[in-house]
Amino acid sequence: MEQDLLKLRRWMSHGSARQFYTEIAYKIVDQGYEAEIIGNTVTCYLVKKQGGFLGIGARKVKTPVLVVTQRDHEVDIDARNADPEFVAGLTELLRAH
């Protein structure tokens, strides 16, 4: 996973947090994830629906799987809370870019 985190850091250091968000947001939605940007922090979530009857009244539950913050020219990834499966999948999607 460290190699994948290093690849993400390198990839994000070439642009802004907004560019990173724009690049990944549409790629991860088909796999059940969502991205959100607040300031210079991009957070990716696993989205699951819970409750309800036949999908009616179900609520979306978001679990953070990756938090990336860009400050000046530094990229900080919260490795303790990063989901290894998501990080590996994201690096594959970015490699296909």
C-alpha positions as CSV (number, residue, x, y, z in Angstrom):
1,M,0.0,0.0,0.0
2,E,2.9,2.4,0.6
3,Q,3.8,2.2,-3.1
4,D,0.2,3.1,-4.0
5,L,0.2,6.0,-1.6
6,L,3.5,7.3,-3.0
7,K,2.0,7.1,-6.5
8,L,-1.1,9.1,-5.3
9,R,1.2,11.7,-3.7
10,R,3.2,12.1,-6.9
11,W,0.1,12.3,-9.1
12,M,-1.5,14.9,-6.9
13,S,1.6,17.0,-6.6
14,H,1.4,17.8,-10.3
15,G,-1.8,19.8,-9.9
16,S,-4.2,21.2,-7.4
17,A,-6.7,19.5,-5.1
18,R,-9.5,20.7,-7.4
19,Q,-7.8,19.0,-10.4
20,F,-7.4,15.7,-8.4
21,Y,-11.0,15.8,-7.3
22,T,-12.2,16.5,-10.9
23,E,-10.1,13.6,-12.2
24,I,-11.3,11.0,-9.7
25,A,-14.9,12.0,-8.9
26,Y,-16.5,10.5,-12.0
27,K,-14.2,7.5,-12.1
28,I,-15.0,6.2,-8.7
29,V,-18.8,6.7,-8.7
30,D,-19.5,3.5,-10.7
31,Q,-17.7,1.5,-8.0
32,G,-19.9,2.7,-5.2
33,Y,-17.7,5.5,-4.0
34,E,-18.1,9.3,-3.8
35,A,-15.5,12.1,-3.6
36,E,-16.0,15.4,-1.9
37,I,-13.7,18.5,-1.8
38,I,-13.7,21.1,1.0
39,G,-10.9,23.7,0.6
40,N,-7.7,21.8,-0.2
41,T,-8.9,18.4,1.2
42,V,-10.4,15.7,-0.9
43,T,-12.2,12.9,0.9
44,C,-13.4,9.7,-0.7
45,Y,-16.2,7.7,0.8
46,L,-17.6,4.2,0.4
47,V,-21.4,4.7,0.0
48,K,-23.9,2.1,1.1
49,K,-27.6,2.2,1.5
50,Q,-29.1,0.9,4.7
51,G,-32.6,0.3,5.9
52,G,-35.8,1.0,4.1
53,F,-38.1,-1.4,2.4
54,L,-37.3,-2.4,-1.2
55,G,-35.1,0.7,-1.3
56,I,-37.8,3.0,-0.1
57,G,-36.7,5.1,2.8
58,A,-33.2,3.8,2.7
59,R,-30.5,6.2,3.8
60,K,-27.0,6.6,2.5
61,V,-24.2,5.8,4.9
62,K,-20.8,7.2,3.9
63,T,-17.6,5.7,5.3
64,P,-14.3,7.6,4.6
65,V,-11.8,5.5,2.7
66,L,-9.2,8.2,1.8
67,V,-8.4,11.7,2.9
68,V,-5.9,13.7,0.9
69,T,-4.9,17.3,1.8
70,Q,-2.7,19.6,-0.2
71,R,-0.8,22.4,1.5
72,D,1.4,24.6,-0.6
73,H,3.5,22.0,-2.4
74,E,3.0,19.2,0.1
75,V,0.5,16.4,-0.1
76,D,-0.7,14.8,3.1
77,I,-2.5,11.4,3.0
78,D,-4.0,10.0,6.2
79,A,-2.5,6.5,5.8
80,R,-3.9,5.2,9.0
81,N,-7.5,5.6,7.7
82,A,-6.8,4.8,4.1
83,D,-8.5,1.7,2.7
84,P,-5.9,-0.4,1.0
85,E,-8.4,-1.9,-1.5
86,F,-9.7,1.5,-2.5
87,V,-6.2,3.0,-2.8
88,A,-5.0,0.2,-5.0
89,G,-8.1,0.5,-7.2
90,L,-7.7,4.3,-7.5
91,T,-4.1,4.0,-8.6
92,E,-5.2,1.5,-11.3
93,L,-7.8,4.0,-12.5
94,L,-5.3,6.8,-12.6
95,R,-2.8,4.6,-14.4
96,A,-5.4,4.0,-17.1
97,H,-5.6,7.8,-17.5
